[in-house]
Amino acid sequence: MVPKRVLQLLVLACLASALRAGGELYNHLVITPQSPVLEIGTNFTATCMIINTDEITAKDLYWNLSDITVSNKQYTKINSSSLSVTIPVIGEKHEWLFCFCKEVSNYVYLNRSKFRHGIILTKGYRPGKPENLSCEAVQVKMEISSTITCVWKKVGRSSTDVPTKYTLYVKELGRNHSKETNGNSSQVNLEIFPHHMPMEIWVEAHNKLGRIESGHLSKDADSFVKTNPPSDIKVISEKTFPTSLLINWTHPIAEEYLKLTYQIRFCQNGSQSWTYVPLVDTDKYIQSFRLQNLRPDTVYVIQVCCKNARRGHGYWSNWSTNATMRTPEGIPKGKPDLWRIITKVDGVNERQVRFITKDPVFANGRIQRFHIKIQDKKDKVKSRSEEWERIPVNRSEADGSSSQREITFLKQIDLADERSVRVYVTAFNSVGESAQASLFIPDKAYGVWDLAPVEGLNLSSHGGQLWLEWKAPKNKAVSEYVVEWAANGWTDWQRENRTTTHTVIKGNLEKFVCYTVSVHPVYSGWTGKPASVQAFVEEGAPLEGPEIVDRKLGRNDVELVWKEIPQDKRRGFITKYTIFYKNGSKTHSVTVPANTTSYTLTSLSGNTRYDAWISASTIGGSARSLNHSFWTLKYAAGEIEGIVVGVSLGFLFIVLMTMLLCIYKKDVIKENFWPQIPNPGESTIGTWSPHHPVKADTPKENCLSGISVLDVDVCDGKCVFEEDKASLPLKKDKYLSEEHSSGIGGSSCMSSPRQSVSDSDEGGDMADTTASTVQYSSVMASNGYKGQTPSSQPQQAIFSRSESTQPLLDSEENPDMLLQEGSKHSQRFPRQPCFTHTAQNKDSTDPADCHQREMEQQELLEPLDFYPLEEDSEQTTPTEGQSADWLPAAPASSYMPQRGGYRPQ
Amino acid sequence: MCGFCLLKKFEKQCDYDESSQFACDTERRMNGHVKSMHFQQLMETAAALLSLLLVMAVDSTRTVAASRNQECGNSLQQTLKLTRLVQKESVDLIKTYKASQGEMAELFCKVTVADVPDPNISGLEPSERLASISIHLQAFFPHFKRVYEQQTDLQSPTSPLLAELTTVSTRSKNLATLINSFYQSLFPNLPVPEPAGGPTTLPPPQNVFQQKVYGCVVLKTYKELLANVSRELRTLKNKVCRRRIQINTLFL
């Protein structure tokens, strides 16, 4: 440390003397060292020296690092003209270090620029020793490239101001090469690759703070060689050696350049599990090798690589391209894996037995056929049963290395329950025959031997596989186990040895499929009772929900019946059903166990629409059924029947009561509803002789024909006539007797509002009846008829009326129509007697009835000789068109007998 | 360290070691018979130790000799390999040369040309023969250079002949360097072999035909030299490396 300081001062002294010689152009302050490169993390000491002036001393100096004044604690006064400072080197960025002087005098103030000096501090790290140097020269064409490539690992940090560079050195015997780089790899081009020559390679890291070399690689130049892989690899398969393949190849480079050693690896086609031939077998300069102990009839992929034969020198080449070859077929080893599927035949004491088999594990070729022999235990002696049956199979050209062995159906037999057979099977390929496999099928009662099943069979699923665990049957020596799994009509199996109590199913199991897994213990060839369990590799949500197939509606409840989801769509074990039902926006749910297929929803509202659906759940999810809508009943069961019966009984009661009432009040009713109307025919008025002769012009005013009406007031007839005119259109529909009851003259004015309707609804008779209906009234004074003069007591008069369809009024009103309808009128007149009794038959408007009654009336009236003469006169009158003439005459002649017969009642 | 020295040291231990002084005095005071018996036992132990040390020394010497022998063998083996490589390349070069010289190329090589180095190795001692190999190899360098120059005028720049000439020339230099190195490792006190007669004599300017003939003869002669070198090195392998073992054994 001391010599360094002395040296520094010496340099300063020299510098100072030199500056003095230079005159006043120089600063009065000088820092040493100038432009230093500093290692980050160390301390740096700089010294500021006062030269060529006595104006200031060291105590007037101070230091600035960039813009910050350095604390005077870090200063060291060397002498009156020198001040040093020690600062830590921090950060990678370069900085300025200034030495300033306080302005202690005017000279200093005026020459400020001469009393300052600065140096730039460049910071960096020392280079780290490169590590992991490795170099490689690859093969180009038939020689090794003259370019050698080296890679190393950088160590340590590098700053921007002090970058670290690397120089790669390659030293041959007598020649040196080098190349500089900033990275961690470099290439050196040699004139030729120096085979069999020693070579030394190293890399040097260097920057302004120092340099350091990596470890030297002093090796034979061939140690850096990486050749191409062997070419032209040929694999030869020889029929006589089914477990062997011969490999030939060509050296990638001439022996004079490099002596190589080889490595061989092979695997079955499709597999990535390589088998490496031990190096001791191939660690020679060889061009062929025979692979042995291979599986017959298996496609192998073979690769070869090489390197410098000298141990520890050179790099392994890449692996050659694949060379593929199938080994020849060999005799099958092992025996076929024989199994059976027994199905019970309903209704018959037989079993259906299907024999299936897998190829021997080491089929060593394509199995071309199986031979099967079924031997009945009771039928051993028969020669026929000893015959072998050939079952040819057509295998595809698959690789024998496939782990999944194909299942071959051999034969199906119907076996009586009491029969037991033994089955033998052998497999053949093109080379030979396998060992014999046999299987016992005991009779149905094999339980007598107590071929007990395994106990505690437990099955679990994880990792996409099914794991089984069981306990061996007690007191029985099991020779092996057969683990069988079946789903969707497909059965597969595997065999486990006698000591196995847990295994995994090795077949390709699908997710969401329900497998029935059975473990059959085999007792010296006799298959014991199986223990079975169902399982899924992985459960999912059902593909569809349960189907609602029925419902039984009630007023406040409904029973829903649904069908289970088909097995292939369950995709898991159903854990529960959830029934949802919704009324409006409110949804209710009920959970029921998985073994339920119907449920009654209660507490429903009557006469309400509900939407219901059922969700079936598994561990993997759930699926819902379609919406099922229903209306609850308005009435509960039996409610309607009760109402109907009640109403019926009530009605019956009313009817009975009415009937009883009618019976007991018969006379009253009769009197009220059917009052006795005196028969005009029996009237004594006909015999009555008026005091006043009948007015000659009265008939003109009165519109009656056929029947003579006792006219009370002449003017009344006119009024009626006028009214009829106004009410003509109404005649088309109904003819109101009130309006047309003027036939009795003033009686219409006094008549009661009771309407006497003369119905003639039938279309055909409308014209006949509507226009011709007229009421005939017989007015009977209580005191008897006294005359045709208006009575002083008209209101006390009792009148009886009769209705007629006589078209008299129309004829009067419309003489033209009368002419047209004259023929009709002429036909009606004969009916007139019919209407004389309409009081008794007013409901009967049927022309037929009317006609019948007319006839009856005629029969009745004829003996009475009721104006027989007028018939003819009336028939002829319309044709003559003199209504005014005949009308007065007719009533006069016809009415007279009536009057004579009328008697007050 | 020898066994005898150990024995002496043990004797001295009685004189100088204070801790064992008492034991030594007691020993001296014992009667003569016992004293004699103890001494005999001591002598037997010392003899056994001496024998063991001798065996160990011989074994270590042999190990060193074997490693030196192996080193010698490796160097010679590498030299031999390089010789074979150059030999192979020279054979290929002659083929390429003949192919690139047009018709009558076979005839060129049958003509004798002066001023081509002798392919025969001279000397009686291995050192002399090794030196002779080195000198002969070096003697061919100017000739290769001359042939290269001549063929550069005759061939296109991309001709494989030129590349092969360069390769063989460079490889020959490597071989010469390797042999020199081997020579120096075997005979470190002998001077580095150099051509005795000064610079190699090159033929005067030639016409194209002469150039073709000259080139072929040079290559052919060189090939012969390499065959001789190869043979010589195989012989030297037995002589030089084995003799060193013998020398080492005798030295020890």
Interface residues (C-beta under 8 A of the other chain):
Chain A: E172 L173 G174 E191 I192 P194 H195 H196 M197 P198 D220 A254 E256 Y257
Chain B: Q78 T79 K81 L82 R84 L85 Q87 K88 E89 T166 T167 T170 R171 K173 N174 T177 L178 S181
